[in-house]
Amino acid sequence: MPLGLAIDQQRLADLCRRYHVQKLELFGSRAKGTERPDSDVDLLVTFESGYTPGLEFFGMADEFAVLFGHPVDLFTRTSVEHLPNRYKRESILSATQPIYVAA
């Protein structure tokens, strides 16, 4: 697990399967190793093809926060790929670490 995030991998996999997550990536200060004890966890999620989570998205973010033991900022990879600010987009996408990939 990346930089200071010791979590139950089985629980992570179960959550990802339940919410149809194809890939979950860490970014931000925790991916870079510059986090503080009070830093949140920044996550990019890619859902299985054809799946749209709807309001489940918010419940999923809450469940990830409980799992990680820190507040979570959850973004879809698609939303980040379409950010109008190219520098922000490239900064995020160039520094991700996969923490779950569906088999």
TORKE-375021 format. One record per atom (N, C-alpha, C): residue number from 1; atom name; x, y, z. Coordinates in Angstrom, 3 decimals, padded with zeros to 6 digits. Atoms other than C-alpha are relative to their C-alpha. Layout:
> NUM, CA, X, Y, Z
...
# end
This chain:
> 1, N, 000.857, -001.186, 000.000
> 1, CA, 000.000, 000.000, 000.000
> 1, C, 000.892, 001.235, 000.000
> 2, N, -000.826, -001.211, 000.105
> 2, CA, 001.355, 003.429, -000.877
> 2, C, 000.135, 000.759, 001.307
> 3, N, -000.364, -001.037, -000.953
> 3, CA, 003.018, 005.697, 001.595
> 3, C, -000.942, 000.245, 001.172
> 4, N, 000.717, -000.277, -001.235
> 4, CA, 001.497, 005.431, 005.031
> 4, C, -001.466, -000.374, 000.007
> 5, N, 001.392, 000.427, -000.003
> 5, CA, -001.826, 003.842, 004.088
> 5, C, -000.058, -001.513, 000.181
> 6, N, 000.136, 001.420, -000.291
> 6, CA, -002.137, 000.492, 005.789
> 6, C, -001.488, -000.293, 000.162
> 7, N, 001.430, 000.320, -000.064
> 7, CA, -005.630, -000.759, 005.016
> 7, C, -000.209, -001.471, -000.321
> 8, N, 000.381, 001.378, 000.258
> 8, CA, -007.381, -004.088, 004.759
> 8, C, -000.270, -000.162, -001.502
> 9, N, 000.116, 000.162, 001.454
> 9, CA, -006.857, -005.090, 001.116
> 9, C, -001.254, -000.768, -000.396
> 10, N, 001.207, 000.766, 000.321
> 10, CA, -009.726, -007.596, 001.202
> 10, C, -001.240, 000.888, 000.093
> 11, N, 001.129, -000.938, -000.145
> 11, CA, -012.136, -004.934, 002.467
> 11, C, -000.036, 000.987, -001.161
> 12, N, -000.075, -000.908, 001.146
> 12, CA, -010.916, -002.564, -000.255
> 12, C, -000.533, -000.689, -001.249
> 13, N, 000.456, 000.742, 001.182
> 13, CA, -011.460, -005.203, -002.938
> 13, C, -001.513, -000.242, 000.053
> 14, N, 001.444, 000.225, -000.139
> 14, CA, -014.932, -006.020, -001.571
> 14, C, -000.795, 001.270, -000.318
> 15, N, 000.672, -001.282, 000.273
> 15, CA, -015.940, -002.336, -001.630
> 15, C, 000.045, 000.324, -001.495
> 16, N, -000.145, -000.315, 001.419
> 16, CA, -014.599, -001.876, -005.135
> 16, C, -000.902, -000.889, -000.859
> 17, N, 000.885, 000.893, 000.761
> 17, CA, -016.460, -004.924, -006.434
> 17, C, -001.463, 000.401, 000.169
> 18, N, 001.395, -000.372, -000.269
> 18, CA, -019.705, -003.828, -004.761
> 18, C, -000.414, 001.252, -000.777
> 19, N, 000.304, -001.249, 000.698
> 19, CA, -019.482, -000.394, -006.398
> 19, C, 000.444, 000.000, -001.461
> 20, N, -000.341, 000.147, 001.429
> 20, CA, -018.389, -001.708, -009.817
> 20, C, 001.212, 000.835, -000.400
> 21, N, -001.223, -000.755, 000.272
> 21, CA, -014.952, -000.080, -009.611
> 21, C, 000.939, -000.860, -000.844
> 22, N, -000.988, 000.662, 000.843
> 22, CA, -012.607, -001.074, -012.414
> 22, C, 001.414, 000.301, 000.504
> 23, N, -001.329, -000.414, -000.467
> 23, CA, -009.649, 000.913, -011.061
> 23, C, -000.159, 001.126, 001.009
> 24, N, -000.025, -001.037, -001.020
> 24, CA, -008.959, 003.018, -007.974
> 24, C, 001.443, 000.465, 000.136
> 25, N, -001.350, -000.558, -000.028
> 25, CA, -005.968, 005.357, -007.904
> 25, C, 000.115, 001.075, 001.071
> 26, N, -000.331, -001.011, -000.987
> 26, CA, -004.383, 007.457, -005.204
> 26, C, 000.743, 001.130, -000.702
> 27, N, -000.769, -001.141, 000.498
> 27, CA, -003.172, 010.975, -006.020
> 27, C, 000.111, 001.026, 001.108
> 28, N, -000.126, -001.056, -001.000
> 28, CA, -002.278, 014.158, -004.181
> 28, C, 001.152, -000.252, 000.956
> 29, N, -001.123, 000.028, -000.946
> 29, CA, -000.094, 014.488, -001.115
> 29, C, 000.344, -001.411, 000.462
> 30, N, -000.301, 001.364, -000.460
> 30, CA, -000.435, 010.857, -000.039
> 30, C, 000.704, -000.812, -001.078
> 31, N, -000.702, 000.687, 001.089
> 31, CA, 000.687, 009.614, -003.452
> 31, C, 001.418, 000.520, -000.152
> 32, N, -001.326, -000.628, 000.140
> 32, CA, 003.628, 012.033, -003.404
> 32, C, 000.877, -000.173, 001.235
> 33, N, -000.768, 000.140, -001.229
> 33, CA, 004.673, 011.268, 000.169
> 33, C, 000.179, 001.300, 000.755
> 34, N, -000.108, -001.305, -000.666
> 34, CA, 004.108, 014.845, 001.311
> 34, C, -001.180, 000.275, 000.933
> 35, N, 001.183, -000.188, -000.835
> 35, CA, 001.006, 014.265, 003.426
> 35, C, 000.371, 000.386, 001.426
> 36, N, -000.074, -000.299, -001.426
> 36, CA, 000.503, 015.583, 006.934
> 36, C, -000.951, -000.972, 000.709
> 37, N, 000.907, 000.919, -000.701
> 37, CA, -001.275, 013.582, 009.652
> 37, C, -001.480, 000.291, -000.256
> 38, N, 001.398, -000.364, 000.214
> 38, CA, -004.489, 015.506, 008.931
> 38, C, -000.386, 000.053, -001.490
> 39, N, 000.298, -000.042, 001.439
> 39, CA, -004.300, 015.145, 005.130
> 39, C, -001.126, -000.963, -000.354
> 40, N, 001.037, 000.896, 000.500
> 40, CA, -007.271, 013.714, 003.318
> 40, C, 000.626, -000.990, -000.988
> 41, N, -000.432, 000.983, 000.987
> 41, CA, -007.055, 010.853, 000.836
> 41, C, -000.689, 000.358, -001.309
> 42, N, 000.526, -000.364, 001.315
> 42, CA, -007.470, 011.863, -002.812
> 42, C, -000.028, -001.237, -000.875
> 43, N, 000.169, 001.210, 000.790
> 43, CA, -008.850, 009.079, -004.995
> 43, C, -000.636, 000.297, -001.349
> 44, N, 000.610, -000.004, 001.334
> 44, CA, -009.605, 008.681, -008.698
> 44, C, -000.645, -001.357, -000.210
> 45, N, 000.689, 001.262, 000.236
> 45, CA, -012.172, 006.055, -009.567
> 45, C, -000.377, -000.113, -001.478
> 46, N, 000.463, 000.351, 001.343
> 46, CA, -012.805, 004.400, -012.922
> 46, C, -000.991, -001.138, 000.185
> 47, N, 001.024, 001.025, -000.153
> 47, CA, -016.043, 002.438, -013.070
> 47, C, 000.017, -000.973, -001.177
> 48, N, 000.136, 000.983, 001.066
> 48, CA, -016.744, -000.682, -015.080
> 48, C, -000.750, 000.629, -001.169
> 49, N, 000.628, -000.529, 001.206
> 49, CA, -017.772, 000.060, -018.649
> 49, C, -001.521, -000.128, 000.087
> 50, N, 001.457, 000.004, 000.005
> 50, CA, -021.439, 001.030, -018.861
> 50, C, -000.647, 000.241, 001.349
> 51, N, 000.559, -000.205, -001.328
> 51, CA, -021.870, 001.560, -015.121
> 51, C, 000.056, 001.469, 000.389
> 52, N, 000.079, -001.360, -000.528
> 52, CA, -023.020, 004.914, -013.716
> 52, C, -000.531, -000.106, 001.428
> 53, N, 000.379, 000.247, -001.390
> 53, CA, -023.192, 005.056, -009.904
> 53, C, -001.183, 000.803, 000.530
> 54, N, 001.069, -000.825, -000.553
> 54, CA, -025.748, 007.828, -009.372
> 54, C, 000.332, 000.439, 001.416
> 55, N, -000.195, -000.479, -001.373
> 55, CA, -026.223, 008.763, -005.715
> 55, C, 000.867, -000.941, 000.837
> 56, N, -000.893, 000.933, -000.697
> 56, CA, -024.270, 005.658, -004.650
> 56, C, 001.405, 000.576, 000.152
> 57, N, -001.339, -000.589, -000.005
> 57, CA, -021.171, 007.718, -005.405
> 57, C, 000.326, 000.593, 001.373
> 58, N, -000.234, -000.653, -001.285
> 58, CA, -021.578, 009.617, -002.130
> 58, C, 000.151, -001.017, 001.125
> 59, N, -000.147, 001.072, -000.986
> 59, CA, -022.070, 006.468, -000.063
> 59, C, 001.346, -000.686, -000.123
> 60, N, -001.298, 000.619, 000.247
> 60, CA, -018.988, 004.995, -001.667
> 60, C, 001.111, 000.857, 000.605
> 61, N, -001.004, -000.904, -000.568
> 61, CA, -016.933, 008.056, -000.686
> 61, C, 000.018, -000.117, 001.521
> 62, N, 000.075, 000.147, -001.454
> 62, CA, -018.153, 007.718, 002.905
> 62, C, 000.617, -001.322, 000.452
> 63, N, -000.555, 001.304, -000.374
> 63, CA, -017.245, 004.021, 002.999
> 63, C, 001.519, -000.030, -000.164
> 64, N, -001.450, -000.083, 000.161
> 64, CA, -013.770, 004.725, 001.642
> 64, C, 000.615, 000.808, 001.151
> 65, N, -000.513, -000.807, -001.108
> 65, CA, -013.314, 007.388, 004.351
> 65, C, 000.115, -000.841, 001.271
> 66, N, -000.057, 000.884, -001.167
> 66, CA, -014.130, 004.823, 007.040
> 66, C, 001.154, -000.989, -000.162
> 67, N, -001.061, 000.972, 000.256
> 67, CA, -011.780, 002.287, 005.454
> 67, C, 001.388, 000.612, 000.170
> 68, N, -001.305, -000.650, -000.060
> 68, CA, -008.881, 004.733, 005.134
> 68, C, 000.256, 000.708, 001.325
> 69, N, -000.177, -000.685, -001.272
> 69, CA, -009.505, 006.407, 008.481
> 69, C, 000.320, 001.475, -000.149
> 70, N, -000.235, -001.416, 000.309
> 70, CA, -009.265, 009.844, 006.855
> 70, C, -001.117, 000.465, -000.929
> 71, N, 000.942, -000.503, 001.003
> 71, CA, -011.615, 012.113, 004.912
> 71, C, 000.502, -000.333, -001.407
> 72, N, -000.331, 000.370, 001.374
> 72, CA, -011.721, 011.175, 001.231
> 72, C, -000.592, 001.010, -000.967
> 73, N, 000.485, -000.752, 001.151
> 73, CA, -011.980, 013.367, -001.840
> 73, C, 000.002, -000.980, -001.163
> 74, N, 000.158, 001.010, 001.044
> 74, CA, -013.318, 011.104, -004.574
> 74, C, -000.398, 000.670, -001.305
> 75, N, 000.254, -000.557, 001.324
> 75, CA, -013.214, 012.042, -008.245
> 75, C, -000.043, -001.140, -001.010
> 76, N, -000.074, 000.967, 001.090
> 76, CA, -013.964, 010.096, -011.376
> 76, C, 001.172, 000.383, -000.894
> 77, N, -001.123, -000.261, 000.907
> 77, CA, -011.036, 009.739, -013.737
> 77, C, -000.491, 000.830, -001.189
> 78, N, 000.560, -000.734, 001.136
> 78, CA, -013.281, 011.003, -016.542
> 78, C, -000.125, 001.486, 000.319
> 79, N, 000.156, -001.420, -000.350
> 79, CA, -014.019, 014.242, -014.667
> 79, C, 001.354, 000.700, 000.030
> 80, N, -001.334, -000.605, -000.041
> 80, CA, -010.312, 014.874, -014.110
> 80, C, 000.562, 000.129, -001.412
> 81, N, -000.489, -000.064, 001.381
> 81, CA, -009.485, 014.066, -017.738
> 81, C, -000.621, 001.151, -000.783
> 82, N, 000.685, -001.092, 000.689
> 82, CA, -011.933, 016.809, -018.752
> 82, C, 000.118, 001.339, 000.729
> 83, N, -000.207, -001.291, -000.673
> 83, CA, -010.733, 019.518, -016.373
> 83, C, 000.472, 001.030, -001.020
> 84, N, -000.430, -001.015, 000.954
> 84, CA, -010.387, 022.760, -018.321
> 84, C, 001.419, 000.516, 000.266
> 85, N, -001.341, -000.459, -000.344
> 85, CA, -007.185, 023.654, -016.467
> 85, C, 000.998, -001.119, -000.318
> 86, N, -000.931, 001.029, 000.468
> 86, CA, -004.520, 021.652, -018.334
> 86, C, 001.064, -000.322, 001.043
> 87, N, -001.059, 000.208, -000.988
> 87, CA, -001.897, 022.133, -015.601
> 87, C, -000.505, -000.830, 001.180
> 88, N, 000.603, 000.766, -001.096
> 88, CA, -004.202, 020.848, -012.863
> 88, C, -000.224, -001.444, -000.448
> 89, N, 000.273, 001.325, 000.558
> 89, CA, -005.254, 017.921, -015.050
> 89, C, 001.284, -000.819, -000.092
> 90, N, -001.261, 000.718, 000.166
> 90, CA, -001.664, 016.963, -015.894
> 90, C, 000.672, -000.282, 001.337
> 91, N, -000.590, 000.180, -001.330
> 91, CA, -000.518, 017.428, -012.304
> 91, C, -000.625, -001.211, 000.702
> 92, N, 000.691, 001.125, -000.637
> 92, CA, -003.140, 014.964, -011.064
> 92, C, 000.330, -001.305, -000.713
> 93, N, -000.127, 001.251, 000.747
> 93, CA, -002.879, 012.382, -013.834
> 93, C, 001.432, -000.525, -000.080
> 94, N, -001.391, 000.452, 000.088
> 94, CA, 000.919, 012.274, -013.837
> 94, C, 000.508, -000.577, 001.317
> 95, N, -000.485, 000.429, -001.315
> 95, CA, 001.140, 011.377, -010.155
> 95, C, -000.998, -000.917, 000.706
> 96, N, 000.944, 000.932, -000.618
> 96, CA, -001.374, 008.593, -009.566
> 96, C, 000.693, -001.318, 000.320
> 97, N, -000.472, 001.334, -000.369
> 97, CA, -000.733, 005.276, -007.879
> 97, C, -001.206, -000.923, 000.081
> 98, N, 001.120, 000.933, -000.096
> 98, CA, -003.115, 002.383, -008.520
> 98, C, 000.014, -000.739, 001.331
> 99, N, 000.096, 000.762, -001.244
> 99, CA, -004.352, 000.820, -005.308
> 99, C, -000.998, -001.150, -000.126
> 100, N, 000.879, 001.136, 000.303
> 100, CA, -007.002, -001.479, -006.830
> 100, C, -000.217, -000.023, -001.502
> 101, N, 000.324, 000.222, 001.406
> 101, CA, -007.411, -002.911, -010.313
> 101, C, -000.778, -001.300, -000.062
> 102, N, 000.837, 001.199, 000.094
> 102, CA, -010.223, -005.362, -011.049
> 102, C, 000.702, -001.066, -000.828
> 103, N, -000.621, 001.132, 000.716
> 103, CA, -009.098, -008.781, -012.175
> 103, C, -000.715, -000.296, -001.303
# end
